[in-house]
Every structure is written in structure tokens, then in C-alpha cells.
Amino acid sequence: MTCTGTYTVAQADIDAGAIVNRARARGTPPWGLGVYSDPSAATVDVLADPGLSLVKSADPAEVTWAGQEVTYSFAVANTGNVTVSDLAISDVEFSGTGRLSKVICPQTSLAPEESTTCTATYTVPQADVDAGSIVNTAVAAAVVPSGQIVGSNASTTTVRVNWEVPLTPRFTCPRNRWLGNIANYGFTVFNNTPVTTETSVTNDLSGILDDARFLGGKASDGALSNTSAALTWKGKLKPYQKALITYAVQLAKPSGDRKLASTLVGPAPAGEGPPPLPGGGPSP
């Protein structure tokens, strides 16, 4: 005769790695004294399949100046079939030049299908802003009941620097615009971002030189070059630095439209960054 019984496996059994059941049979003969069988044991082996997943994110995902604080989040899930403990987060790559805070995990033991989110903070230094981005790759690791360590996938997040409008040209209109007189023009290039910016601004002189003669120009910083119809400034400005560009023209006998019109165009720096600066309007 074969007797049967059922058992629902508990998580603790899976964590233990095996289910051992020892039993013996007992019967009562007609004379009333119990008879016992020899003990017999059966072992059900449990296949441990540990696993962790990690998704890393940053808030904010974009920064604009040094001193901003970024909060990194590490979403960890137990994707295996055994309980894990002693959860920890490690950075395997970090391009930041500052120091990341200690990673705090509200829960360091996870049952299967359970998850938690660990966090760390980082204050962005000027060198990171100049670099244009902060790349951070991390992994999670924990201990399974057998004492072995299980690791997660590597997860990467990139915090980008939004440089916004890199340069703001400011135009100065000339006075004494009479025939033969010298008219002085000028514009200021202002780096209104917290990053060192290298770029150029072009002053279209075609609306001026049809009625005047270019006499020359100078810049407080950077370099000037000119053609028959344009004056171009190129330079590198530190955060919040200004460059003053001035030039002079001599009003000649009108051969054009008898108007002095000047337009500034300031492109954004090459590479990742803000959109091009809109051109300036005509001078009065």
C-alpha cells in the first residue's frame, strides 16, 4: 500500500536549499501492540537561482551651474528565487571630479520579487560643468543564504550640462553720422554661463560700408578679423566674462541706401549645447 501527502514549499525552504523529510510507519496488530517500521528519509533538492537587477537614475538629469545638487537613485529588485541580504551599491565608473555621498539603502534584505531604492547625493563642481556631462555607472551586490555573492547588471546614467544661451551680444550705435565724420561702433560679448566658452560673433558690415569706409577695430579680449563686408570676433571667455569690441568707420559720399544698418550673429559653441543665438536687428 502507498500512502501520500502534500506539502506547500515555503520561501524558507528554498533559502535552505533542500527539504528533508524523515518518517516511519506505525500499525496496530490484532493483539493491540503498536508496530513501527524503520525510519525512512526523503530529500527534495532546491535549485537556487539568485538574481538582482539595477536601474540607476539622476534628478535633475540636466544641470546649468556649479553647486547644484544631484540625487542619484538606485532601484534594485530581487529577480531570483532566494532571499538576499547585505545589499550594497558600488560605482564602477564615475567621471565626476567631486565626491559622491554615501549610498543609503532603506532596506538591505530582499525576498524574491521584492525591491528597494537606494539614494546618494552629489554636488556638481565647476570642472564637471566645464566637461559638459557627468557619467556614472554602478552595480548592486548582495549575499545569498549559501554565503555566495550575487551581482546585478551595470546601470549607467548621464547628467548633462545645459549651457543655455552662451553669448549675449550688446550693440552700441554711433553718433555724429555726418559726411566725413568718424562713426564709432561697438558691441559687447558677454558669457552669461558658468562655463568657459569659446565661440565667435560676426558683425555684418554690408549695411554700413556701402556708405562708409572701415578704419579698423580692436577687442579687449580675443581676436578680430575682417573682410570687405564683415568683422568677426573669436575668443574664449571665462564664466561671466565680457569682451568689448569697438571699430570705426568714416562716412563717405553715399553710394548705397543712405542708411547705416548692422547685424550681429553669434553662433553657439561647437558640440553639445544650446541653439544658435538669434541675429541682432539693424542699428539706428
C-alpha positions in Angstrom: 0.0 0.0 0.0 1.3 3.5 -0.8 0.2 6.5 1.4 0.5 10.0 0.0 0.7 13.6 1.4 1.1 17.0 0.0 3.3 20.0 1.1 3.4 23.6 0.0 7.0 24.8 -0.2 7.8 27.9 1.8 10.4 30.6 1.0 12.5 29.5 3.9 12.7 26.0 2.4 14.1 27.5 -0.9 16.6 29.6 1.1 17.7 26.5 3.0 18.5 24.7 -0.3 16.7 21.5 0.5 13.6 19.9 2.1 14.4 16.8 4.2 11.5 14.6 5.4 12.0 11.7 7.8 9.1 9.4 8.6 8.2 5.9 9.9 5.1 3.9 9.6 3.1 2.5 12.6 0.5 -0.2 12.6 -1.7 -2.0 15.2 -1.9 -5.8 15.0 -4.9 -7.7 16.4 -3.4 -8.2 19.8 -3.2 -4.4 20.3 0.5 -3.6 20.5 1.8 -1.0 18.0 4.4 -2.0 15.4 6.8 0.6 13.9 8.8 0.5 10.7 12.4 1.5 10.3 12.7 5.3 9.7 13.0 6.5 6.1 14.1 9.9 4.8 13.4 11.7 1.5 15.3 14.9 0.4 13.9 17.3 -2.1 16.8 19.4 -3.5 16.0 23.1 -4.3 17.7 24.8 -7.2 18.8 28.2 -6.1 18.7 30.8 -8.9 19.7 34.1 -7.4 19.5 37.4 -9.3 19.5 41.2 -9.0 18.5 44.0 -11.3 19.6 47.6 -11.1 18.2 50.7 -12.7 20.1 53.9 -11.9 18.7 57.4 -12.5 19.6 61.0 -11.6 17.4 64.0 -10.6 17.9 66.5 -12.2 19.1 64.9 -15.4 20.5 68.3 -16.5 22.4 70.9 -14.6 23.3 74.5 -15.5 25.8 75.7 -12.9 28.3 74.6 -10.3 27.0 74.0 -6.8 23.8 72.2 -8.0 22.9 69.0 -6.1 22.1 65.9 -8.0 20.3 63.0 -6.3 21.1 59.6 -7.7 18.6 56.8 -7.3 19.4 53.1 -7.5 16.3 50.9 -8.0 17.2 47.3 -7.0 15.0 44.3 -7.5 15.4 40.7 -6.4 14.8 38.8 -9.6 15.9 35.4 -8.2 14.2 32.8 -6.1 16.2 33.2 -2.9 16.3 35.9 -0.3 19.3 38.2 -0.4 20.9 40.2 2.4 23.6 42.8 3.0 22.6 44.7 -0.2 25.3 47.3 -1.3 25.8 49.6 -4.2 29.2 50.2 -5.8 30.3 52.7 -8.5 32.4 51.1 -11.3 32.8 54.3 -13.3 32.3 58.0 -12.2 33.5 60.9 -14.3 32.7 63.5 -11.7 35.6 65.4 -10.1 33.7 65.8 -6.8 32.8 63.3 -4.1 29.6 61.3 -4.1 27.9 60.9 -0.8 27.4 57.5 0.9 24.7 55.4 -0.7 21.8 54.9 1.6 19.6 51.8 1.2 16.3 51.8 3.3 16.2 48.0 3.0 19.2 45.7 2.7 17.4 42.3 2.7 15.1 41.5 -0.2 12.8 38.5 -0.7 12.2 37.3 -4.3 10.3 39.9 -6.3 10.9 42.5 -3.6 12.6 45.8 -4.5 14.0 48.9 -2.8 15.5 52.2 -4.0 18.8 53.4 -2.6 19.9 57.1 -2.9 23.1 59.2 -2.9 23.7 62.9 -3.5 26.4 64.8 -5.4 27.3 68.5 -5.5 28.4 69.5 -9.0 31.8 71.2 -9.1 32.9 73.7 -11.8 35.1 71.2 -13.5 32.1 69.0 -14.2 30.2 71.9 -15.7 33.1 72.7 -18.0 33.3 69.0 -19.0 29.7 69.1 -20.2 28.4 65.9 -18.6 28.8 63.5 -15.6 28.8 59.8 -16.3 28.1 57.3 -13.5 27.9 53.5 -13.8 27.0 51.4 -10.8 26.3 47.8 -9.8 24.4 46.2 -6.9 25.6 43.2 -4.9 24.1 41.1 -2.1 24.7 37.8 -0.2 22.5 34.7 -0.8 21.8 32.2 2.0 24.6 29.9 0.9 27.1 32.7 1.6 27.8 33.4 -2.1 27.6 36.9 -3.5 25.2 37.7 -6.4 25.7 40.8 -8.5 23.4 42.9 -10.7 23.8 44.3 -14.2 25.7 47.5 -14.6 23.5 50.6 -15.0 24.7 53.9 -16.3 23.2 57.4 -16.1 24.5 60.6 -17.6 23.8 64.1 -16.2 24.2 66.6 -18.9 25.1 70.3 -18.7 22.7 72.7 -20.3 24.7 75.7 -21.2 21.6 77.7 -22.3 22.4 80.9 -24.3 26.2 81.0 -24.4 26.8 84.6 -25.5 24.9 87.8 -25.5 26.0 90.5 -27.9 25.1 94.0 -26.9 25.3 96.7 -29.7 26.3 100.3 -29.4 25.1 102.7 -32.1 27.3 105.5 -33.4 26.7 109.2 -33.2 27.8 112.2 -35.4 26.9 110.4 -38.5 27.7 113.3 -40.9 29.6 113.1 -44.2 33.3 112.8 -43.5 32.9 112.3 -39.8 34.2 109.2 -38.0 31.5 107.0 -36.5 32.4 104.6 -33.7 30.6 101.3 -33.3 30.9 98.8 -30.5 29.4 95.6 -29.2 29.9 93.6 -26.0 30.1 89.8 -25.9 29.1 88.6 -22.5 29.4 84.9 -21.4 26.4 84.6 -19.2 27.0 80.9 -18.4 29.1 79.2 -15.6 31.3 77.5 -18.2 34.3 78.7 -20.1 33.0 79.3 -23.7 34.9 79.6 -27.0 32.9 81.0 -29.9 32.7 83.8 -32.4 30.4 86.7 -33.2 30.2 88.2 -36.7 29.2 91.8 -37.4 27.7 92.1 -40.9 29.0 95.4 -42.2 27.5 95.3 -45.6 24.7 97.7 -44.5 27.4 100.2 -43.3 30.2 100.0 -45.8 28.0 100.9 -48.7 28.0 104.4 -47.3 31.3 104.4 -45.2 34.9 103.3 -45.1 36.2 100.8 -42.5 39.0 102.3 -40.4 39.9 99.4 -38.1 38.8 97.8 -34.8 40.1 96.4 -31.5 38.9 94.0 -28.9 39.5 93.9 -25.1 39.8 90.1 -25.4 40.0 87.6 -28.2 40.9 88.4 -31.8 39.4 90.3 -34.7 39.5 89.6 -38.4 37.6 91.4 -41.1 36.6 91.1 -44.8 35.2 93.7 -47.1 31.7 93.1 -45.6 32.1 91.7 -42.1 34.0 91.9 -38.9 34.5 88.7 -36.9 35.4 88.3 -33.3 36.7 85.0 -32.0 37.7 84.3 -28.4 37.4 82.2 -25.2 35.6 83.8 -22.3 35.6 82.6 -18.7 32.3 82.3 -16.8 30.5 85.7 -16.8 33.5 87.4 -18.5 32.9 90.2 -21.1 34.8 91.3 -24.2 34.3 94.8 -25.7 34.8 95.1 -29.4 35.0 98.6 -31.0 35.6 99.8 -34.5 35.4 103.0 -36.5 34.1 103.9 -40.0 34.4 107.2 -41.8 31.2 108.3 -43.5 31.8 108.8 -47.2 29.7 110.1 -50.1 26.6 107.9 -50.1 26.7 105.2 -52.7 24.2 102.8 -51.1 20.9 103.2 -49.4 21.9 106.2 -47.2 21.3 104.1 -44.1 23.7 102.5 -41.6 22.5 99.1 -40.8 24.4 96.5 -38.8 23.6 92.9 -37.8 25.3 90.7 -35.2 25.3 86.9 -35.5 26.6 84.8 -32.6 26.7 81.1 -33.1 26.7 78.6 -30.2 29.9 76.7 -29.4 30.6 73.6 -31.3 29.4 70.3 -29.9 26.6 69.7 -27.5 25.0 72.8 -26.2 22.4 75.5 -26.8 20.8 76.6 -30.1 22.4 79.4 -32.1 22.0 82.9 -30.9 19.4 84.9 -33.0 20.9 87.7 -35.1 20.7 91.3 -33.9 18.5 93.9 -35.6 19.6 96.9 -37.6 21.3 99.7 -35.7 19.5 103.1 -35.6 
